[in-house]
Amino acid sequence: MSSFNKSIRVFGGVSILTGIIVGSGIFFVGSLVLNVLNYSTGFALLAWLIGGLLTLSYAWMYAQIGAHHPKVGGYYAYLKSSYGPLVGFMAGFFNFVLASSGSIAVLALAFSEVSHNILLTAFGTGLEPWMQIGLAAVMIVLLTGMNILGVKLNTTFLKVIMVIKFIPIIGLIVLGIAAGTQPFDLNFSLGGVGLLEGLSLIGFAVIFTFWAYEGWTNLNSVTEEMENPTRDLPKALTITIGIVIAVYVLYQASIFRALDVATIEGIFNSGFLFIGIPATMALVGDLGVFIVMGTIFIAILGALNATILSFSRVYFAVAQDFPKLQPLSTLDERRQTPVKALLLSALMALVLVPFQIGDLISLVAFGGLVFNTLVFLSIFKTPQEKGVFKTPLYPYLPVVSIGITVLLLVAIFIQSPLTSLIGVGFIALAIPVYHFIK
């Protein structure tokens, strides 16, 4: 039986993770965070920092678990090991039907939206809605084809994308902070709300930042393709999240140096979310439109390619445990890639492309919180071995992080009951499907 090529090292892991994480979120989530917090710039930066530190603690827990279970499949393998095959399958099924396939569809649609805006700005005419859906579908097919050709080609592609997209982002940060004309006067007022409501607003803002940080779990899905996962997985996760936190916080700060709060609020109220574009225009003129849109274009392309790479490995792992799904657990003899799992992943994402981006994002966030919380809890079942990575401040940091995550999950149930019920329904649907294919 063919096995995966072990060709991913630390830098390759960092390129995969940054390829997934730094996509569209950095460019539009900031406006949502500010709106929730009544345009408090101080609390907005705090929300980004809290979201990043929580993500770092989550990544450390995943690193500890992944170092002990360096198997393809990531969260599926961990849930199956800790709670049994049914729970593992429920996570795999939900992610295939909605969350993971939904992430691919969202990124493909975002790619089409940015392409539309570039054409509209440059030539005065953009893409019709049906053309945007068609372009999203074409990109899913093309990048799936690239993934079929081999993981080494993809990691090389992602390394190039990582460098290309970070150059303008870092440039915008330096330019905004150094040349921005607005005083860096952080506002910590939430508009006179009470303590409990204020904490609730900060909590909702942190949830928004999670979409921008989304994707940090996916390196664990390809640990079987890493040369030394016990050593390199924790390093790649820590380096990546640390870089992303710094970039996100500084990027938001650079916007505050370029635009005043009243202008940002007016832009948001007009329905435009990508506040980085007018911020860059304030610094370099009309050229800013193409700088930011080009960066977004490249970032989303990298994120889309990296998600297609990682999600197919989970389906490959699930299929290994069920005879009726065995064809999905085979590798191409020459390229050592899960061709059938990649094709099925692309097909499900294509089914979801016609749906609304907002609805898909909500379901992605819901599923992530539910199953990641179960994965986090499994850390207390992980044996403590000498020489193997352990979460800093263990067990106190995991306890605090899990407690905060549960509170955020409760908040989603309260604020978005319909989305929560849909998510619960599809998770429950996995039970009869499991018994049918078992």
N, C-alpha and C positions, 0 to 999 in steps of 0.2 A: 504493500500500500504506500502511495506517495505521501510525503510529509512536506510541511512548509519550509521554505528557505529561511534560515536564521540570518537575516541581513540587516536588521534594524539595530542601530546603536543609539547612544544618548542623543546625538545631534539629529539623527533620523526621527527619534521619538519626539524631540522638541518640535521638529518641523511638522510632524503629523498633528500634534496637539495645537500648535499655533495656527496651523492651517484650518483646523476645525473651529477653534474658539474665536479667533479674530476674523469674523466674517462681517455680517451686516450690523450686528448689535452695537458695536462701538459708535456707529454713526447716527443711529436714531433713538436708542434707548435713553440717552441723556435727556432728551426733551420730555420723555414720559416721566422720568424720575423727577425732574424739576416741576412738572405740572402737578404731580401727586403731592409734592412737598410745598406747594404754594410759592414756588420760585425762591426757596431758601437755598442759596448757593452753598452755604456752609454745610447744611444737613445733606444736600445733594452729594457733595464730595464724601461726607461721612458714610452715606448709603453705599456708594461705590466701594469704599474701603471695607466696610463690614461685609458686603457681598463677596469681595475678593478674599478676605481672611477666612470667611466660612468655607468658601470654595477650596482654599488651601488646606484647611483642616480636613475637609472631605477627601481631597486628593491624597493626603497623608494616610488616611484610613484605607483608601483603596490601594495605596502602595503597599501597606502592611499586609493586607489580605492577598494582593496580587503576587507579592514576593513569596508567599507560602503556596499559592496556587497558580503557577505560571502556565496556565492552560488557555488555549484559544476559547473565546466566548465571553470573557469578562464577567459582567454581572450575572449572566445565566449560570455560569459555572459556580459562582460563589453562592447564589441562592439555592441551587440544586444541592450543593454540598452541605449547606447549613439547615435547609428547611425541607428538603426532599424534591423529587422530580416534578411534582405538580406545581409547586410555587415557582420553580425555575421556568417551567413551560408557560405559566401564566404571564410572567414577565416577558419572555420571548415572544409570545403571541401578541400581547398588547403592543409591544414595540414594533413588531412586524406590521400589524394592521394599522396602527395609528402613530405612535410616537417616533420611532426611527424612520419609517417611511415618510411620515409627516415632515420630519426635519429635512429630508432630502427634497421633498416637494416645496417646502417653504424657501429653501435656499435657491432652488431652480427658478421659482417665481420671482424672488428678489433679484436674481441675476437678470431676468427678463425686464423687470421694472427699471432697473438701472440702465440697461441697454436702451430702453424706450426713452428715458430722460436724456441720455447722451445724444441720441439721434434728434430728439425734439429741440434740444439746445443748439446743436450744431447746424441742423438743416431745416428746422422749423416744422418738421413732421416726424411723428413717432410711430409706434407700433399699435395696431388695433388690438383690442383685448384677445381676440382669437389667435392673433399672431404671437402675442406674449406667451400664451399657453403653449403654442406650438414650439416656440424657441425654448421654453423650459423643458419640454419633452425631449427635444433634440439634444440639449445639453446633458440630460440624464443618460440618454443612450450613448452619446459620444464618450462621456467620462466613465461609464460602465465598461465600454470597450477598452479604454486605456487601462482600467483596473484588471481586466482579463489578461492583458499582456504581461503583467508581473508586478510584484510589490517593489522591486528595486527601481524600476522606471518611475513608479509613483512617488517614492520617497525623494528621488532626485528632482522630480517636477515640483514637489512641495517645498523642498529646500530653496529652489529658485524663486518660487512664489513668495515664500516667507521673507526673503531678502528684498524683493521688489516692492512688496506692500509696506514693509516697515520703514523704508527710506523716506517716502513722503509723509507717513504718519509722524515719525520722529522729527522731520523737518517742520511740519505744521506745529508740533508742540513747542519746539525751540523758537520758531518765529512768533507764535502767539504770545508766549510768556515774555519774550525779549522785546518784541516790537508792538505788542498790544497797547492800546491807548486808554483802556479802562482800568481804574484803580482796583487792585486785588483786595477788595474789602468784602470779606465773607459775611453773609447775612445768616444769622441763626434764629430767625423768627419764623414761626409756622402760622402766623396770622392770628395769634391769640387763642389757639385751641388749648384744651385741657391736657393734662399729662398723659392720660390713657389714650386719648385720641391722637396725640402727638406721637406716642410710641407706635400706635397702629399705622399711622401714615409712614413713619420711617420703615416699619416692617413691610408695607406694601411696596415701597420704593426699592427695598432690598430684593424683593421677589422679581421686580422688573429687571434688576441688574443680572439676575441669574440667567436670563436669556442671553445676555452678552457674554457671560462666562460659560454658557452651555457647551458641552463637548469634551470637558476634561476627563470624563470616564472612558473615553474611547481607546486610549492607548492600551488599557487593560484587555481590550478585546483582541489585541494582536500580540500578546506577550509570548506566544509560542513561536513568533517570528522574530523575537529579539535574541541577540547573541547571548546576553547575560541578564535576564530579567530581574533576578534577585538584586543585582548591583545597579543596573541602569534604569529600571522602572521608577524607583523613588527619586533618582537624580533628575530624570526627564520631567516628571510631574512637578517637582519643587522648582526647578529652573523655569519651566513654562509659566506656572501660575504666578511666580514672583515677577516675571517680566510683564505679564498681562496686567496685573494689579497696577504696577507703576505706569504702564502706558495708558490704561483707562483713566486713572485719577488725573494724571498730568494732561491728557487730552481734554478732559472736561475743564480743567483749570485754564488751559489755553483759550478755550471758547469764552470763558468768563472775562479774560483779558481783552478779547477782541470785540465782544458785544455786551451792551448793558442789559440788565434783567428785563426792562420794559420792552426792548427790541426782541429779545428771545421769546417773551410771552406773546407778543404780536405775531411772530412767525409761527408759533405753535397754534395760536387761535385761527390762523389762516388755513390750517390743515396740513402744513408742511413740517415734517418731522426731522429732516436731515439738517439740523442747525449748524453742522460743521461746514456746510456749503456757504451760507451767508457769512459765517465767521471768517472763512478763508478769503472770501471776496472782500471783506473789510480790510484784510491785510495785503492782498496782492492784486485786487481788482477782479475783472471778469475771468481772468485765467484760473481763479480759484474754483470755479464751477468744474472745469475739466480736471483739475488736480484731484479734487475730492471724489468726483464721480469715477475717475480712472482708478483711484485707489480702492474705492468700494467695489468696482468691477473685478479687480484682481483678487481682492480679499474674499469675495463671495465665490469666485471660481475655485480658489484653493480650498475653502471650507466645504464646498459641494463635493469636490474630488475626495477629500479626506473622509467625509462621512460615508460615502459609497464604499470606500476601502474597509472601514472598520465595522459597519453594520452587517455586511455580508458574512463576517467571521462569526457573529453570534448565531445567525441562521445555520451556518455550517456546524457549529457545536450542538445546537438543538437537534439537528437531523441525525447526528451520530447516535442519539439515544432512542430513536423511534424507527422501527423497521420500515414503516410506510413512507418515511421521509428519507430513506437511505440515499437515493440519488442525489440529494442536495449535499451530502457529506463526502462527495468525491472531489479530488483535485485533478486539474489538468496535468497530465504526465510530464509535459515539457516545461510548463511555466509554474507549476505548483500553486495555482490559484483556484479558488472555489468557483468555477465558472457558472455552474447551475444555481448556486446560492446568489451570485451576483446578478444573474438574469432575473431570478424571482424577486429580488430586492428592487430591481429597476421596474419590474412590472407593477408591483404594489405602489411604488412612488408615482408612477404614471397615472394610476387610478385616482390618486389624491390630488394631482395637479390642478384640476378644475375647482377645487374648494378654496375658501377664503383663507388668506394668510393668518388673520387674527384668530380664527377658530382652531386652526392647526397648532399655532403657538401655545394656546391655552391647554390643549390636550397633551402636548409635549411636556410642558411644565408639570402638569398634574401627575403623569406617569413617572416622570423623573423623581419627584418627591416621594411618591408611594414606595417604589421599589428600591430607590437608593437608601431610604430610611431602613428598610429591611437588611440591605447589604451592610450598612453602618453597624447595626445591632449585631451582626454576625462577627464583628471584630472581637467580641468578648469570648467567642468560641475558637479564635485563632491561637494556636500554641505559641508561646514566647520562646523562640530559639536564639541561641547566642550567634551573633554575626549576621542576623537577618533584620532588616529594617523594622523599627518600631515607631509608632506615632509619638511625636514629642508630647510630653506632659501626660502620657498614658497612665491611668484611664480617665483622667479628669477632663482633658480636652475633648475626647469622644463623647463623654456624657453631656457636656455643655452643648456641643454642636448638634447632637441628636435631639436634645431638648428644644433647641431653637428651631430645628427643622420640623419637629412635630407641631409647634405653634404656628409655623408658616403654613403647614398643610391644613390645619384647622381654619386658618384665615381664608384659604382658597375655598373651602367648603362653604364658609359663611358668605363670601363675596361673589362666588361664581357657582351657585348650586347646580345649574344646568350642566355646565362643563363637568363638574364633579360626578353627577349622576351618569352622564354618558361614559365617563372613564370607568366608573365602577361597573357599569353594564358590560362593557367590553372585557374587563378583567374577569367578570363572572362567566361570560361566554366561553372563555378559555377552558372552563372545567369540562363541559360536554365534549368539546373538541379534543381535549387531552384523552378522555376515555375512548373516543372513537379511533384515534390513531395509535393508542398505546399498543 
